[in-house]
Structures are given as structure tokens and as C-alpha cells.
Amino acid sequence: MALAGLPAGAQASVQGTLFTTAVQTHVPAEALARVTSYVTLGSLVAVPLGQAAAGPLADRFGVSPTLWGCAAWAALSTGLVLTMRYDGSPGPETIMGCAPRCAAHDRSRISPAPPG
């Protein structure tokens, strides 16, 4: 069990770091708390849904294949995220029409404050 927990913990660390960085980079400061709360709510709602699906899947396919399928899904999704690069192509921030505001906001958050 502990051996299986190691890659799961590594995956959660990678996902958490990448997601938090993306949210703080692309969401304007005035919406950051609201977006974070909605994302957290969505994540917490997904947990019981996954738990509810695990029993029927284990009954249908067996416990071991279900666990291996979940492990493969976690490994595949983490691997796909790690292969992505941000190349400036249109994303949600440009589709929703806040790209100029978000870009200016991002620069102000990462640039040092002017002296005085």
C-alpha cells in the first residue's frame, strides 16, 4: 500500500503545484478567491463521485483491474500535463476576453514594485 502511495503523492504534488501556478498566473487578483473556491468545491464534489463509481467498477471488473486502471489514468494524465508547454496560443483567458487585462495584471504581480 505504501509503495502505491509514493507515485500517488508525487502526482498530487505535481498537479497541485502546476494548478496553483496556473490559477495565480492567469486569474486576476479580484477574482482569485472566487475562482479558487469554485475549483475547491468542484474537487471536493468529485471525490464522493469517484468513490461511488469505484464500487460498481470493482464489482464489474474486479478490484485489482480497477485499481490498475485508476493508477494508469493518474500516470497518463500526469504525463500528459508534464509534456505540455505554454506557447502563447489562445487559451481560456483570451477566449473569455480578459487577455490584455490578465497580461497586464500578470506583469504587475511578478515585476518588482517601483522604488519610492
DSSP file (Angstrom, degrees, kcal/mol; ACC not computed):
  #  RESIDUE AA STRUCTURE BP1 BP2  ACC     N-H-->O    O-->H-N    N-H-->O    O-->H-N    TCO  KAPPA ALPHA  PHI   PSI    X-CA   Y-CA   Z-CA
    1    1 A M     >        0   0    0      0, 0.0     4,-1.5     0, 0.0     3,-0.1   0.000 360.0 360.0 360.0 -44.1    0.0    0.0    0.0
    2    2 A A  H  >  +     0   0    0      1,-0.2     4,-1.1     2,-0.2     0, 0.0   0.861 360.0  56.2 -65.1 -34.4    2.8    2.4    0.9
    3    3 A L  H  4 S+     0   0    0      1,-0.2     3,-0.3     2,-0.2    -1,-0.2   0.870 108.6  46.7 -65.0 -36.8    4.6    1.6   -2.4
    4    4 A A  H  > S+     0   0    0      1,-0.2     4,-1.2     2,-0.2    -1,-0.2   0.780 106.0  60.8 -74.5 -26.7    1.5    2.6   -4.3
    5    5 A G  H  X S+     0   0    0     -4,-1.5     4,-2.6     1,-0.2    -1,-0.2   0.771  91.4  68.4 -71.9 -25.4    1.1    5.8   -2.3
    6    6 A L  H  X S+     0   0    0     -4,-1.1     4,-2.2    -3,-0.3    -1,-0.2   0.959 104.5  38.3 -62.5 -54.2    4.5    7.1   -3.4
    7    7 A P  H  > S+     0   0    0      0, 0.0     4,-2.6     0, 0.0    -1,-0.2   0.861 115.6  55.3 -66.8 -31.1    3.6    7.8   -7.0
    8    8 A A  H  X S+     0   0    0     -4,-1.2     4,-2.2     2,-0.2    -2,-0.2   0.914 109.7  46.0 -65.0 -41.4    0.2    9.0   -6.0
    9    9 A G  H  X S+     0   0    0     -4,-2.6     4,-2.1     2,-0.2    -1,-0.2   0.887 112.4  50.5 -67.2 -38.9    1.7   11.5   -3.7
   10   10 A A  H  X S+     0   0    0     -4,-2.2     4,-2.4    -5,-0.2    -2,-0.2   0.911 110.8  49.8 -63.9 -41.9    4.2   12.6   -6.3
   11   11 A Q  H  X S+     0   0    0     -4,-2.6     4,-2.8     1,-0.2     5,-0.2   0.912 110.4  49.7 -63.2 -42.7    1.3   13.0   -8.8
   12   12 A A  H  X S+     0   0    0     -4,-2.2     4,-2.6     1,-0.2    -1,-0.2   0.878 110.5  50.7 -65.4 -37.3   -0.7   15.1   -6.3
   13   13 A S  H  X S+     0   0    0     -4,-2.1     4,-2.3     2,-0.2    -2,-0.2   0.927 112.6  45.5 -65.4 -44.9    2.3   17.3   -5.6
   14   14 A V  H  X S+     0   0    0     -4,-2.4     4,-2.7     2,-0.2     5,-0.3   0.945 115.5  46.9 -63.0 -48.4    2.9   17.9   -9.3
   15   15 A Q  H  X S+     0   0    0     -4,-2.8     4,-2.7     1,-0.2     5,-0.3   0.922 113.0  48.7 -61.4 -45.2   -0.8   18.6  -10.0
   16   16 A G  H  X S+     0   0    0     -4,-2.6     4,-2.3    -5,-0.2     5,-0.2   0.905 113.5  46.4 -63.0 -42.5   -1.2   20.9   -7.1
   17   17 A T  H  X S+     0   0    0     -4,-2.3     4,-2.2    -5,-0.2    -2,-0.2   0.942 115.9  44.1 -66.1 -48.2    1.9   22.9   -7.9
   18   18 A L  H  X S+     0   0    0     -4,-2.7     4,-2.4    -5,-0.2    -2,-0.2   0.910 115.9  47.6 -64.8 -41.8    1.1   23.3  -11.6
   19   19 A F  H  X S+     0   0    0     -4,-2.7     4,-2.7    -5,-0.3     5,-0.2   0.938 112.3  47.7 -66.4 -46.3   -2.6   24.1  -11.0
   20   20 A T  H  X S+     0   0    0     -4,-2.3     4,-2.5    -5,-0.3     5,-0.2   0.903 112.9  49.7 -62.5 -40.8   -1.9   26.7   -8.3
   21   21 A T  H  X S+     0   0    0     -4,-2.2     4,-1.6    -5,-0.2    -1,-0.2   0.926 111.6  48.6 -62.2 -44.8    0.7   28.3  -10.5
   22   22 A A  H  X S+     0   0    0     -4,-2.4     4,-2.3     2,-0.2     5,-0.2   0.915 112.9  47.1 -63.2 -43.5   -1.7   28.4  -13.5
   23   23 A V  H  X S+     0   0    0     -4,-2.7     4,-1.9     1,-0.2    -2,-0.2   0.941 114.0  46.2 -64.6 -46.9   -4.5   29.9  -11.4
   24   24 A Q  H  < S+     0   0    0     -4,-2.5    -1,-0.2    -5,-0.2    -2,-0.2   0.762 116.2  47.1 -69.5 -23.2   -2.3   32.6   -9.8
   25   25 A T  H  < S+     0   0    0     -4,-1.6    -1,-0.2    -5,-0.2    -2,-0.2   0.855 122.4  30.0 -82.8 -37.1   -0.8   33.5  -13.1
   26   26 A H  H  < S+     0   0    0     -4,-2.3    -2,-0.2    -5,-0.2    -3,-0.2   0.526 101.6  80.2-106.9  -7.4   -4.0   33.7  -15.2
   27   27 A V  S  < S-     0   0    0     -4,-1.9     5,-0.1    -5,-0.2    66,-0.0  -0.886  81.5-117.4-105.8 128.0   -6.7   34.8  -12.8
   28   28 A P    >>  -     0   0    0      0, 0.0     3,-1.7     0, 0.0     4,-0.9  -0.252  26.8-114.6 -59.6 149.7   -7.0   38.5  -11.9
   29   29 A A  H >> S+     0   0    0      1,-0.3     3,-0.7     2,-0.2     4,-0.5   0.845 114.1  58.7 -56.4 -38.2   -6.5   39.2   -8.2
   30   30 A E  H 34 S+     0   0    0      1,-0.2    -1,-0.3     2,-0.1     4,-0.2   0.696 114.8  36.6 -69.1 -16.3  -10.0   40.4   -7.8
   31   31 A A  H <> S+     0   0    0     -3,-1.7     4,-2.7     2,-0.1     5,-0.3   0.434  89.8  96.3-109.9  -2.3  -11.4   37.0   -8.9
   32   32 A L  H <X S+     0   0    0     -4,-0.9     4,-2.5    -3,-0.7     5,-0.2   0.897  84.8  46.8 -59.9 -45.6   -8.7   34.8   -7.4
   33   33 A A  H  X S+     0   0    0     -4,-0.5     4,-2.1     2,-0.2    -1,-0.2   0.914 115.0  46.9 -64.4 -42.3  -10.6   33.9   -4.2
   34   34 A R  H  > S+     0   0    0      2,-0.2     4,-2.3    -4,-0.2    -2,-0.2   0.929 113.9  46.8 -66.3 -45.2  -13.8   33.1   -6.0
   35   35 A V  H  X S+     0   0    0     -4,-2.7     4,-2.5     1,-0.2     5,-0.2   0.926 112.6  50.3 -63.0 -44.2  -12.1   31.0   -8.7
   36   36 A T  H  X S+     0   0    0     -4,-2.5     4,-2.4    -5,-0.3    -1,-0.2   0.893 110.3  49.9 -61.9 -39.4  -10.1   29.1   -6.0
   37   37 A S  H  X S+     0   0    0     -4,-2.1     4,-2.4    -5,-0.2    -1,-0.2   0.900 111.3  48.5 -68.2 -38.9  -13.3   28.4   -4.0
   38   38 A Y  H  X S+     0   0    0     -4,-2.3     4,-2.6     2,-0.2    -2,-0.2   0.911 112.5  48.5 -65.5 -41.3  -15.2   27.1   -7.1
   39   39 A V  H  X S+     0   0    0     -4,-2.5     4,-2.4     2,-0.2    -2,-0.2   0.916 111.9  49.0 -64.7 -42.4  -12.3   24.9   -8.0
   40   40 A T  H  X S+     0   0    0     -4,-2.4     4,-2.6     2,-0.2    -2,-0.2   0.917 110.8  50.5 -63.3 -43.1  -12.0   23.5   -4.5
   41   41 A L  H  X S+     0   0    0     -4,-2.4     4,-2.3     1,-0.2    -2,-0.2   0.934 110.5  49.7 -59.3 -46.2  -15.8   22.9   -4.4
   42   42 A G  H  X S+     0   0    0     -4,-2.6     4,-1.7     1,-0.2    -1,-0.2   0.897 111.8  48.5 -60.3 -40.6  -15.5   21.0   -7.7
   43   43 A S  H  X S+     0   0    0     -4,-2.4     4,-1.1     1,-0.2    -1,-0.2   0.913 112.0  48.2 -65.6 -42.5  -12.6   18.9   -6.5
   44   44 A L  H  < S+     0   0    0     -4,-2.6    -2,-0.2     1,-0.2    -1,-0.2   0.841 110.7  51.2 -69.7 -31.8  -14.4   18.1   -3.2
   45   45 A V  H  X S+     0   0    0     -4,-2.3     4,-1.1    -5,-0.2    -1,-0.2   0.852 105.4  57.6 -70.0 -34.0  -17.6   17.1   -5.1
   46   46 A A  H  X S+     0   0    0     -4,-1.7     4,-2.6    -5,-0.2     5,-0.2   0.801  93.9  67.7 -68.2 -28.6  -15.6   14.8   -7.4
   47   47 A V  H  X S+     0   0    0     -4,-1.1     4,-2.4     1,-0.2     5,-0.2   0.956 103.2  40.9 -60.8 -53.7  -14.3   12.8   -4.5
   48   48 A P  H  > S+     0   0    0      0, 0.0     4,-2.4     0, 0.0    -1,-0.2   0.843 113.5  55.5 -65.8 -28.9  -17.6   11.1   -3.5
   49   49 A L  H  X S+     0   0    0     -4,-1.1     4,-1.8     2,-0.2    -2,-0.2   0.928 110.0  45.4 -65.6 -42.8  -18.5   10.7   -7.1
   50   50 A G  H  X S+     0   0    0     -4,-2.6     4,-1.6     2,-0.2    -1,-0.2   0.894 113.3  49.9 -64.8 -39.8  -15.3    8.8   -7.7
   51   51 A Q  H  X S+     0   0    0     -4,-2.4     4,-1.0    -5,-0.2    -2,-0.2   0.883 109.8  51.0 -66.1 -37.2  -15.8    6.7   -4.6
   52   52 A A  H  < S+     0   0    0     -4,-2.4    -1,-0.2     1,-0.2    -2,-0.2   0.846 112.4  46.9 -68.2 -32.7  -19.4    5.9   -5.7
   53   53 A A  H  X S+     0   0    0     -4,-1.8     4,-2.0     1,-0.2    -1,-0.2   0.773  99.7  69.2 -78.5 -25.9  -18.1    4.8   -9.0
   54   54 A A  H  X S+     0   0    0     -4,-1.6     4,-2.6     1,-0.2     5,-0.2   0.887  95.3  53.1 -63.2 -41.0  -15.3    2.6   -7.6
   55   55 A G  H  X S+     0   0    0     -4,-1.0     4,-2.5     2,-0.2     5,-0.2   0.963 111.7  42.4 -61.7 -54.7  -17.6    0.0   -6.1
   56   56 A P  H  > S+     0   0    0      0, 0.0     4,-2.2     0, 0.0    -1,-0.2   0.882 115.4  51.2 -60.8 -36.7  -19.6   -0.8   -9.2
   57   57 A L  H  X S+     0   0    0     -4,-2.0     4,-3.1     2,-0.2     5,-0.5   0.916 110.9  48.0 -65.5 -41.2  -16.4   -0.8  -11.3
   58   58 A A  H  X S+     0   0    0     -4,-2.6     4,-1.8     1,-0.2    -1,-0.2   0.875 112.0  50.3 -66.6 -37.0  -14.7   -3.2   -8.9
   59   59 A D  H  < S+     0   0    0     -4,-2.5    -2,-0.2    -5,-0.2    -1,-0.2   0.900 117.2  40.2 -64.5 -40.1  -17.7   -5.4   -8.9
   60   60 A R  H  < S+     0   0    0     -4,-2.2    -2,-0.2    -5,-0.2    -3,-0.2   0.920 134.4  16.9 -76.7 -44.4  -17.8   -5.5  -12.7
   61   61 A F  H  < S-     0   0    0     -4,-3.1    -3,-0.2     1,-0.2    -2,-0.2   0.588 111.3-102.4-107.6 -13.1  -14.1   -5.7  -13.5
   62   62 A G     X  -     0   0    0     -4,-1.8     4,-1.6    -5,-0.5    -1,-0.2  -0.114  31.5 -88.6 101.2 155.3  -12.5   -6.9  -10.2
   63   63 A V  H  > S+     0   0    0      2,-0.2     4,-2.6     1,-0.2     5,-0.2   0.943 121.3  49.4 -67.1 -49.1  -10.6   -4.9   -7.5
   64   64 A S  H  > S+     0   0    0      1,-0.2     4,-2.6     2,-0.2     5,-0.2   0.934 112.0  46.4 -61.7 -49.1   -7.2   -5.3   -9.0
   65   65 A P  H  > S+     0   0    0      0, 0.0     4,-2.3     0, 0.0    -1,-0.2   0.876 112.6  52.2 -61.5 -34.2   -8.0   -4.3  -12.6
   66   66 A T  H  X S+     0   0    0     -4,-1.6     4,-2.2     2,-0.2    -2,-0.2   0.935 111.4  45.6 -65.7 -45.0  -10.0   -1.3  -11.2
   67   67 A L  H  X S+     0   0    0     -4,-2.6     4,-2.4     1,-0.2    -1,-0.2   0.905 113.5  49.4 -64.3 -40.9   -7.0   -0.2   -9.1
   68   68 A W  H  X S+     0   0    0     -4,-2.6     4,-2.6    -5,-0.2    -1,-0.2   0.884 110.0  52.0 -65.5 -37.2   -4.6   -0.7  -12.0
   69   69 A G  H  X S+     0   0    0     -4,-2.3     4,-2.4    -5,-0.2    -2,-0.2   0.907 110.3  47.9 -64.0 -41.7   -6.9    1.3  -14.2
   70   70 A C  H  X S+     0   0    0     -4,-2.2     4,-2.4     2,-0.2    -2,-0.2   0.905 112.1  49.7 -64.8 -41.1   -7.0    4.2  -11.8
   71   71 A A  H  X S+     0   0    0     -4,-2.4     4,-2.5     2,-0.2    -2,-0.2   0.909 111.2  49.0 -64.2 -41.8   -3.2    4.1  -11.5
   72   72 A A  H  X S+     0   0    0     -4,-2.6     4,-3.0     2,-0.2     5,-0.2   0.910 110.3  51.3 -64.4 -41.6   -2.9    4.1  -15.2
   73   73 A W  H  X S+     0   0    0     -4,-2.4     4,-2.7     2,-0.2     5,-0.2   0.926 111.8  46.8 -60.7 -45.1   -5.3    7.1  -15.5
   74   74 A A  H  X S+     0   0    0     -4,-2.4     4,-2.1     2,-0.2    -2,-0.2   0.918 115.2  45.8 -63.8 -43.7   -3.3    9.0  -12.9
   75   75 A A  H  X S+     0   0    0     -4,-2.5     4,-2.5     2,-0.2    -2,-0.2   0.916 115.1  47.0 -66.3 -43.0    0.0    8.2  -14.6
   76   76 A L  H  X S+     0   0    0     -4,-3.0     4,-2.5     2,-0.2    -2,-0.2   0.936 113.5  46.6 -65.3 -47.0   -1.3    9.1  -18.1
   77   77 A S  H  X S+     0   0    0     -4,-2.7     4,-2.0    -5,-0.2    -1,-0.2   0.890 114.4  47.9 -65.6 -38.0   -2.9   12.3  -17.1
   78   78 A T  H  X S+     0   0    0     -4,-2.1     4,-2.3    -5,-0.2    -1,-0.2   0.925 111.9  50.2 -66.8 -43.3    0.2   13.4  -15.1
   79   79 A G  H  X S+     0   0    0     -4,-2.5     4,-1.0     1,-0.2    -2,-0.2   0.896 109.9  50.6 -61.3 -40.9    2.5   12.5  -18.0
   80   80 A L  H >X S+     0   0    0     -4,-2.5     4,-0.6     1,-0.2     3,-0.5   0.913 110.3  49.2 -64.1 -42.3    0.3   14.5  -20.5
   81   81 A V  H >< S+     0   0    0     -4,-2.0     3,-1.1     1,-0.2    -1,-0.2   0.901 108.4  53.9 -63.7 -39.8    0.4   17.5  -18.3
   82   82 A L  H 3< S+     0   0    0     -4,-2.3    -1,-0.2     1,-0.2    -2,-0.2   0.720 105.3  54.4 -69.3 -19.8    4.1   17.3  -17.9
   83   83 A T  H << S+     0   0    0     -4,-1.0    -1,-0.2    -3,-0.5    -2,-0.2   0.581  88.8 100.3 -88.3  -9.6    4.6   17.3  -21.7
   84   84 A M    <<  -     0   0    0     -3,-1.1     2,-0.4    -4,-0.6    -3,-0.0  -0.472  52.3-166.7 -79.0 146.8    2.6   20.5  -22.3
   85   85 A R        -     0   0    0     -2,-0.2     2,-0.7     0, 0.0    -2,-0.0  -0.981  24.4-122.9-128.9 144.6    4.3   23.8  -22.9
   86   86 A Y        +     0   0    0     -2,-0.4    -2,-0.0     1,-0.1     0, 0.0  -0.789  35.4 168.2 -85.3 117.4    2.7   27.2  -22.8
   87   87 A D        -     0   0    0     -2,-0.7    -1,-0.1     2,-0.1     0, 0.0   0.225  58.7 -98.3-116.1  12.9    3.5   28.7  -26.2
   88   88 A G  S    S+     0   0    0      1,-0.3     3,-0.1     2,-0.0    -2,-0.1   0.492  73.4 147.1  85.7   2.3    1.2   31.8  -26.1
   89   89 A S        -     0   0    0      1,-0.2    -1,-0.3     5,-0.0     5,-0.1  -0.322  63.4 -74.3 -69.8 158.2   -1.6   30.1  -28.1
   90   90 A P        +     0   0    0      0, 0.0    -1,-0.2     0, 0.0    -2,-0.0  -0.246  63.1 167.2 -57.4 133.4   -5.2   31.2  -27.3
   91   91 A G    >>  -     0   0    0     -3,-0.1     4,-2.2     0, 0.0     3,-0.9  -0.587  54.9 -66.4-129.4-167.2   -6.4   29.8  -24.0
   92   92 A P  H 3> S+     0   0    0      0, 0.0     4,-2.4     0, 0.0     6,-0.2   0.839 127.8  59.1 -56.6 -35.2   -9.3   30.4  -21.7
   93   93 A E  H 34>S+     0   0    0      1,-0.2     5,-2.0     2,-0.2     6,-0.6   0.845 111.1  40.1 -68.3 -31.0   -8.1   33.8  -20.8
   94   94 A T  H X45S+     0   0    0     -3,-0.9     3,-0.8     4,-0.2    -1,-0.2   0.835 114.0  53.2 -83.7 -32.6   -8.2   35.0  -24.4
   95   95 A I  H 3<5S+     0   0    0     -4,-2.2    -2,-0.2     1,-0.2    -1,-0.1   0.886 108.7  50.0 -66.3 -37.9  -11.4   33.3  -25.2
   96   96 A M  T 3<5S-     0   0    0     -4,-2.4    -1,-0.2    -5,-0.2    -2,-0.2   0.486 116.5-116.0 -82.2  -1.5  -13.1   34.9  -22.2
   97   97 A G  T < 5S+     0   0    0     -3,-0.8    -3,-0.2    -5,-0.1     4,-0.2   0.691  87.5 104.8  83.5  19.0  -11.8   38.3  -23.4
   98   98 A C     >< +     0   0    0     -5,-2.0     4,-3.6    -6,-0.2     5,-0.3   0.219  38.5 113.5-115.4  16.1   -9.6   39.2  -20.5
   99   99 A A  H  > S+     0   0    0     -6,-0.6     4,-3.2     1,-0.2     5,-0.2   0.923  79.4  44.1 -57.8 -49.7   -6.2   38.6  -22.1
  100  100 A P  H  > S+     0   0    0      0, 0.0     4,-2.3     0, 0.0     5,-0.2   0.938 118.9  43.8 -62.3 -42.7   -5.0   42.2  -22.1
  101  101 A R  H  > S+     0   0    0      2,-0.2     4,-2.4     1,-0.2    -2,-0.2   0.922 116.8  46.6 -65.9 -43.1   -6.1   42.8  -18.6
  102  102 A C  H  X S+     0   0    0     -4,-3.6     4,-3.1     2,-0.2    -1,-0.2   0.912 111.8  51.1 -65.4 -41.8   -4.8   39.5  -17.4
  103  103 A A  H  X S+     0   0    0     -4,-3.2     4,-2.2    -5,-0.3    -2,-0.2   0.931 112.9  44.9 -63.0 -44.6   -1.4   40.0  -19.1
  104  104 A A  H  X S+     0   0    0     -4,-2.3     4,-2.0    -5,-0.2    -1,-0.2   0.904 114.4  49.9 -64.4 -39.6   -1.0   43.5  -17.6
  105  105 A H  H  X S+     0   0    0     -4,-2.4     4,-1.7    -5,-0.2    -2,-0.2   0.917 109.1  51.7 -64.2 -43.1   -2.1   42.1  -14.2
  106  106 A D  H  X S+     0   0    0     -4,-3.1     4,-1.7     1,-0.2     5,-0.2   0.918 109.1  49.9 -61.2 -43.9    0.4   39.2  -14.5
  107  107 A R  H  X S+     0   0    0     -4,-2.2     4,-1.8     1,-0.2    -1,-0.2   0.900 110.0  50.9 -63.3 -38.7    3.3   41.5  -15.3
  108  108 A S  H  < S+     0   0    0     -4,-2.0    -1,-0.2     1,-0.2    -2,-0.2   0.826 109.5  51.2 -69.3 -28.3    2.5   43.7  -12.3
  109  109 A R  H  < S+     0   0    0     -4,-1.7    -1,-0.2     1,-0.2    -2,-0.2   0.817 117.9  35.9 -78.2 -29.2    2.3   40.7  -10.0
  110  110 A I  H  < S+     0   0    0     -4,-1.7    -2,-0.2    -5,-0.2    -1,-0.2   0.626 101.0  86.1-100.7 -12.4    5.7   39.3  -11.0
  111  111 A S  S  < S-     0   0    0     -4,-1.8     2,-0.1    -5,-0.2     0, 0.0  -0.604  87.2-106.2 -84.5 147.2    7.6   42.6  -11.5
  112  112 A P        -     0   0    0      0, 0.0    -1,-0.1     0, 0.0    -2,-0.1  -0.389  42.9 -97.6 -67.6 151.6    9.2   44.3   -8.5
  113  113 A A        -     0   0    0      1,-0.1     3,-0.1    -4,-0.1    -4,-0.0  -0.416  43.9-102.9 -67.9 143.2    7.5   47.3   -7.2
  114  114 A P        -     0   0    0      0, 0.0    -1,-0.1     0, 0.0     2,-0.0  -0.373  45.5 -97.5 -66.0 147.9    8.9   50.6   -8.4
  115  115 A P              0   0    0      0, 0.0     0, 0.0     0, 0.0     0, 0.0  -0.347 360.0 360.0 -67.1 146.1   11.0   52.4   -5.9
  116  116 A G              0   0    0     -3,-0.1    -3,-0.0    -2,-0.0     0, 0.0   0.423 360.0 360.0  84.7 360.0    9.5   55.2   -3.8
